[in-house]
Amino acid sequence: MISLIDPFATLSTIKDLLVIRIYSLQTTTETYKSKFIEIQSKIQNILEHLQQQLEYISNERTWWQSIWEAIPGKFKPEIDSTDLFNLESLRNIKTQFESWQQQLQNEEIYLNRYQHFVQDWIEKLRQPTEGDACGGLRLRNDLRRIYLDNANVVGITCVQAANFNFSQEFKYFDVVIIDEVSKCTPPELLIPALKGKKLVMVGDHRQLPPMLDTKTLEEVSQEIGSTNTELELLQESLFKIQFETANDSIKRMLNIQYRMHPIIMGAINQFYDGKLECGILEPDTKREHNLAGEIIQQSKHLIWVKTPEGNEFQEKRTGTSFYNIPEINAIEILCKQFETTWASRVTNGEPKKEIAVITFYGAQLRKIDERLQSELFPSLQITTGTVDRFQGMERPVVIVSMVRNNSRGDVGFAKKPERVNVAFSRAQELLIIVGCHSLFTQQRGQAGSMYSNVSNIVRLHGGFVDVSHLFY
């Protein structure tokens, strides 16, 4: 008997099995697809986290690099800069810093332990109360003696060094350092110099010699009728003589200056054979004057306000001195503009702008003082003085009144290089020269060369302002 298999039934069965298999595969596929998406999301999160970590590490490396560069050389552990990010090097640095931290804590403990003792000592020095008045005086003297005996650095002026009590208390020093030595007279130098086993004189031999009073040596000479020979003796600085004749092994020239913007430095570099360098980092930022207005530009740090030759702008004589009213008028206008520019800053809590107005003549100074009354410039702190008296001082802004303007070609006191050096080197941020440009630059010899050099710096890096722009 033959059994026939229904092909349609078989196909139907196969179809059902395939449907079941396909459904199973779809279910499995969806499951794996879901897992794949989940894994993909995790991978993306990991990548984002790694990116954040890389950015963090990069920022940390940059921070550590900047910190390392800011650490003074004497405090840096001895490692090669190429090993700065080496793990072992970092561990050594961390160990070193932890050691210093512990030393600091020990120092703080030490200071805290003796702080009360020091405060008690100071209080007894101020208000001795032991027994009667004589006992208190003895205690004060005893404490003072102990303090002085343990002092290893003593600061005093040259004149005070001649005091009898000081001479009795301090017979000698291992080293005597005299600062601003070019301003000292020989007698002022002698007494402190005799007290030192070693003498160090610090000063600028390219600036002015000592002054006898508030006037320039030339004014004093003209008043008392001194001869040129006598004047030359007074004009010569003892320090200059000693420095120029000293052996190279015992003298050093310090060529890096930290006072003025490099453009201002350019006006005086001729007095130092072009060897001066500016040690100010980012001088355009650190020496911003922020006085930009109608006349002064923010980027200019050296300005020459030019007055013309002619009767209207010529000097006037009074006794042995000179004055120039048009220059004072120009200076007053400049100060008024500075007042207008700076007033809002003072309102916002910033300090007054410090400005110096200096000149070569006493008569000009007196008239400047009459004109620049402090109540007229509440936002400015204006200091005035002669160039000679201003030696050793500095101000953010300096205005120099040249005074001389005549048909004889006479620049007077302003022909001396040391005096011009002092005048033009007082400013930190902005130097303004007010005077007859043609008179000073057309001089013969050293004076003409000196002012022509300044003029070239103004032309290349500063700015000329015609005085008519101020008045009209």
LINCORQUI-V322788 format. One record per residue. N is the residue number from 0. RES is the residue in one small letter. SS is DSSP state (a for helix, b for strand, c for the rest). Layout:
n:N res:RES ss:SS
n:N res:RES ss:SS
//
This chain:
n:0 res:m ss:c
n:1 res:i ss:c
n:2 res:s ss:c
n:3 res:l ss:c
n:4 res:i ss:c
n:5 res:d ss:c
n:6 res:p ss:a
n:7 res:f ss:a
n:8 res:a ss:a
n:9 res:t ss:a
n:10 res:l ss:a
n:11 res:s ss:a
n:12 res:t ss:a
n:13 res:i ss:a
n:14 res:k ss:a
n:15 res:d ss:a
n:16 res:l ss:a
n:17 res:l ss:a
n:18 res:v ss:a
n:19 res:i ss:a
n:20 res:r ss:a
n:21 res:i ss:a
n:22 res:y ss:a
n:23 res:s ss:a
n:24 res:l ss:a
n:25 res:q ss:a
n:26 res:t ss:a
n:27 res:t ss:a
n:28 res:t ss:a
n:29 res:e ss:a
n:30 res:t ss:a
n:31 res:y ss:a
n:32 res:k ss:a
n:33 res:s ss:a
n:34 res:k ss:a
n:35 res:f ss:a
n:36 res:i ss:a
n:37 res:e ss:a
n:38 res:i ss:a
n:39 res:q ss:a
n:40 res:s ss:a
n:41 res:k ss:a
n:42 res:i ss:a
n:43 res:q ss:a
n:44 res:n ss:a
n:45 res:i ss:a
n:46 res:l ss:a
n:47 res:e ss:a
n:48 res:h ss:a
n:49 res:l ss:a
n:50 res:q ss:a
n:51 res:q ss:a
n:52 res:q ss:a
n:53 res:l ss:a
n:54 res:e ss:a
n:55 res:y ss:a
n:56 res:i ss:a
n:57 res:s ss:a
n:58 res:n ss:a
n:59 res:e ss:a
n:60 res:r ss:a
n:61 res:t ss:a
n:62 res:w ss:a
n:63 res:w ss:a
n:64 res:q ss:a
n:65 res:s ss:a
n:66 res:i ss:a
n:67 res:w ss:a
n:68 res:e ss:a
n:69 res:a ss:a
n:70 res:i ss:c
n:71 res:p ss:c
n:72 res:g ss:a
n:73 res:k ss:a
n:74 res:f ss:a
n:75 res:k ss:c
n:76 res:p ss:c
n:77 res:e ss:c
n:78 res:i ss:c
n:79 res:d ss:c
n:80 res:s ss:a
n:81 res:t ss:a
n:82 res:d ss:a
n:83 res:l ss:c
n:84 res:f ss:c
n:85 res:n ss:c
n:86 res:l ss:a
n:87 res:e ss:a
n:88 res:s ss:a
n:89 res:l ss:a
n:90 res:r ss:a
n:91 res:n ss:a
n:92 res:i ss:a
n:93 res:k ss:a
n:94 res:t ss:a
n:95 res:q ss:a
n:96 res:f ss:a
n:97 res:e ss:a
n:98 res:s ss:a
n:99 res:w ss:a
n:100 res:q ss:a
n:101 res:q ss:a
n:102 res:q ss:a
n:103 res:l ss:a
n:104 res:q ss:a
n:105 res:n ss:a
n:106 res:e ss:a
n:107 res:e ss:a
n:108 res:i ss:a
n:109 res:y ss:a
n:110 res:l ss:a
n:111 res:n ss:a
n:112 res:r ss:a
n:113 res:y ss:a
n:114 res:q ss:a
n:115 res:h ss:a
n:116 res:f ss:a
n:117 res:v ss:a
n:118 res:q ss:a
n:119 res:d ss:a
n:120 res:w ss:a
n:121 res:i ss:a
n:122 res:e ss:a
n:123 res:k ss:a
n:124 res:l ss:a
n:125 res:r ss:a
n:126 res:q ss:c
n:127 res:p ss:c
n:128 res:t ss:c
n:129 res:e ss:c
n:130 res:g ss:c
n:131 res:d ss:c
n:132 res:a ss:a
n:133 res:c ss:a
n:134 res:g ss:a
n:135 res:g ss:a
n:136 res:l ss:a
n:137 res:r ss:a
n:138 res:l ss:a
n:139 res:r ss:a
n:140 res:n ss:a
n:141 res:d ss:a
n:142 res:l ss:a
n:143 res:r ss:a
n:144 res:r ss:a
n:145 res:i ss:a
n:146 res:y ss:a
n:147 res:l ss:a
n:148 res:d ss:a
n:149 res:n ss:c
n:150 res:a ss:c
n:151 res:n ss:c
n:152 res:v ss:c
n:153 res:v ss:c
n:154 res:g ss:c
n:155 res:i ss:c
n:156 res:t ss:c
n:157 res:c ss:c
n:158 res:v ss:c
n:159 res:q ss:a
n:160 res:a ss:a
n:161 res:a ss:a
n:162 res:n ss:c
n:163 res:f ss:a
n:164 res:n ss:a
n:165 res:f ss:a
n:166 res:s ss:a
n:167 res:q ss:a
n:168 res:e ss:a
n:169 res:f ss:c
n:170 res:k ss:c
n:171 res:y ss:c
n:172 res:f ss:b
n:173 res:d ss:b
n:174 res:v ss:b
n:175 res:v ss:b
n:176 res:i ss:b
n:177 res:i ss:b
n:178 res:d ss:c
n:179 res:e ss:c
n:180 res:v ss:a
n:181 res:s ss:a
n:182 res:k ss:a
n:183 res:c ss:c
n:184 res:t ss:c
n:185 res:p ss:a
n:186 res:p ss:a
n:187 res:e ss:a
n:188 res:l ss:a
n:189 res:l ss:a
n:190 res:i ss:a
n:191 res:p ss:a
n:192 res:a ss:a
n:193 res:l ss:a
n:194 res:k ss:c
n:195 res:g ss:b
n:196 res:k ss:b
n:197 res:k ss:b
n:198 res:l ss:b
n:199 res:v ss:b
n:200 res:m ss:b
n:201 res:v ss:c
n:202 res:g ss:c
n:203 res:d ss:c
n:204 res:h ss:c
n:205 res:r ss:c
n:206 res:q ss:c
n:207 res:l ss:c
n:208 res:p ss:c
n:209 res:p ss:c
n:210 res:m ss:c
n:211 res:l ss:c
n:212 res:d ss:c
n:213 res:t ss:c
n:214 res:k ss:c
n:215 res:t ss:c
n:216 res:l ss:a
n:217 res:e ss:a
n:218 res:e ss:a
n:219 res:v ss:a
n:220 res:s ss:a
n:221 res:q ss:a
n:222 res:e ss:a
n:223 res:i ss:a
n:224 res:g ss:c
n:225 res:s ss:c
n:226 res:t ss:c
n:227 res:n ss:a
n:228 res:t ss:a
n:229 res:e ss:a
n:230 res:l ss:a
n:231 res:e ss:a
n:232 res:l ss:a
n:233 res:l ss:a
n:234 res:q ss:a
n:235 res:e ss:c
n:236 res:s ss:c
n:237 res:l ss:a
n:238 res:f ss:a
n:239 res:k ss:a
n:240 res:i ss:a
n:241 res:q ss:a
n:242 res:f ss:a
n:243 res:e ss:a
n:244 res:t ss:a
n:245 res:a ss:c
n:246 res:n ss:c
n:247 res:d ss:a
n:248 res:s ss:a
n:249 res:i ss:a
n:250 res:k ss:c
n:251 res:r ss:c
n:252 res:m ss:c
n:253 res:l ss:c
n:254 res:n ss:c
n:255 res:i ss:b
n:256 res:q ss:b
n:257 res:y ss:c
n:258 res:r ss:c
n:259 res:m ss:c
n:260 res:h ss:c
n:261 res:p ss:a
n:262 res:i ss:a
n:263 res:i ss:a
n:264 res:m ss:a
n:265 res:g ss:a
n:266 res:a ss:a
n:267 res:i ss:a
n:268 res:n ss:a
n:269 res:q ss:a
n:270 res:f ss:a
n:271 res:y ss:a
n:272 res:d ss:c
n:273 res:g ss:c
n:274 res:k ss:c
n:275 res:l ss:c
n:276 res:e ss:b
n:277 res:c ss:b
n:278 res:g ss:c
n:279 res:i ss:c
n:280 res:l ss:c
n:281 res:e ss:c
n:282 res:p ss:a
n:283 res:d ss:a
n:284 res:t ss:a
n:285 res:k ss:a
n:286 res:r ss:c
n:287 res:e ss:c
n:288 res:h ss:c
n:289 res:n ss:c
n:290 res:l ss:c
n:291 res:a ss:c
n:292 res:g ss:c
n:293 res:e ss:c
n:294 res:i ss:c
n:295 res:i ss:c
n:296 res:q ss:c
n:297 res:q ss:c
n:298 res:s ss:c
n:299 res:k ss:c
n:300 res:h ss:c
n:301 res:l ss:b
n:302 res:i ss:b
n:303 res:w ss:b
n:304 res:v ss:b
n:305 res:k ss:b
n:306 res:t ss:c
n:307 res:p ss:c
n:308 res:e ss:c
n:309 res:g ss:c
n:310 res:n ss:a
n:311 res:e ss:a
n:312 res:f ss:a
n:313 res:q ss:c
n:314 res:e ss:c
n:315 res:k ss:b
n:316 res:r ss:b
n:317 res:t ss:b
n:318 res:g ss:c
n:319 res:t ss:c
n:320 res:s ss:b
n:321 res:f ss:b
n:322 res:y ss:b
n:323 res:n ss:c
n:324 res:i ss:a
n:325 res:p ss:a
n:326 res:e ss:a
n:327 res:i ss:a
n:328 res:n ss:a
n:329 res:a ss:a
n:330 res:i ss:a
n:331 res:e ss:a
n:332 res:i ss:a
n:333 res:l ss:a
n:334 res:c ss:a
n:335 res:k ss:a
n:336 res:q ss:a
n:337 res:f ss:a
n:338 res:e ss:a
n:339 res:t ss:a
n:340 res:t ss:a
n:341 res:w ss:a
n:342 res:a ss:a
n:343 res:s ss:a
n:344 res:r ss:a
n:345 res:v ss:a
n:346 res:t ss:a
n:347 res:n ss:c
n:348 res:g ss:c
n:349 res:e ss:c
n:350 res:p ss:c
n:351 res:k ss:c
n:352 res:k ss:b
n:353 res:e ss:b
n:354 res:i ss:b
n:355 res:a ss:b
n:356 res:v ss:b
n:357 res:i ss:b
n:358 res:t ss:b
n:359 res:f ss:c
n:360 res:y ss:c
n:361 res:g ss:a
n:362 res:a ss:a
n:363 res:q ss:a
n:364 res:l ss:a
n:365 res:r ss:a
n:366 res:k ss:a
n:367 res:i ss:a
n:368 res:d ss:a
n:369 res:e ss:a
n:370 res:r ss:a
n:371 res:l ss:c
n:372 res:q ss:c
n:373 res:s ss:a
n:374 res:e ss:a
n:375 res:l ss:a
n:376 res:f ss:c
n:377 res:p ss:c
n:378 res:s ss:c
n:379 res:l ss:b
n:380 res:q ss:b
n:381 res:i ss:b
n:382 res:t ss:b
n:383 res:t ss:b
n:384 res:g ss:b
n:385 res:t ss:b
n:386 res:v ss:c
n:387 res:d ss:c
n:388 res:r ss:c
n:389 res:f ss:c
n:390 res:q ss:c
n:391 res:g ss:c
n:392 res:m ss:c
n:393 res:e ss:c
n:394 res:r ss:b
n:395 res:p ss:b
n:396 res:v ss:b
n:397 res:v ss:b
n:398 res:i ss:b
n:399 res:v ss:b
n:400 res:s ss:b
n:401 res:m ss:c
n:402 res:v ss:c
n:403 res:r ss:c
n:404 res:n ss:c
n:405 res:n ss:c
n:406 res:s ss:c
n:407 res:r ss:c
n:408 res:g ss:c
n:409 res:d ss:c
n:410 res:v ss:c
n:411 res:g ss:a
n:412 res:f ss:a
n:413 res:a ss:a
n:414 res:k ss:a
n:415 res:k ss:c
n:416 res:p ss:a
n:417 res:e ss:a
n:418 res:r ss:a
n:419 res:v ss:a
n:420 res:n ss:a
n:421 res:v ss:a
n:422 res:a ss:a
n:423 res:f ss:a
n:424 res:s ss:c
n:425 res:r ss:c
n:426 res:a ss:b
n:427 res:q ss:b
n:428 res:e ss:b
n:429 res:l ss:b
n:430 res:l ss:b
n:431 res:i ss:b
n:432 res:i ss:b
n:433 res:v ss:b
n:434 res:g ss:b
n:435 res:c ss:c
n:436 res:h ss:a
n:437 res:s ss:a
n:438 res:l ss:a
n:439 res:f ss:a
n:440 res:t ss:a
n:441 res:q ss:c
n:442 res:q ss:c
n:443 res:r ss:c
n:444 res:g ss:a
n:445 res:q ss:a
n:446 res:a ss:a
n:447 res:g ss:a
n:448 res:s ss:a
n:449 res:m ss:a
n:450 res:y ss:a
n:451 res:s ss:a
n:452 res:n ss:a
n:453 res:v ss:a
n:454 res:s ss:a
n:455 res:n ss:a
n:456 res:i ss:a
n:457 res:v ss:a
n:458 res:r ss:a
n:459 res:l ss:a
n:460 res:h ss:a
n:461 res:g ss:c
n:462 res:g ss:b
n:463 res:f ss:b
n:464 res:v ss:b
n:465 res:d ss:b
n:466 res:v ss:c
n:467 res:s ss:a
n:468 res:h ss:a
n:469 res:l ss:a
n:470 res:f ss:a
n:471 res:y ss:c
//
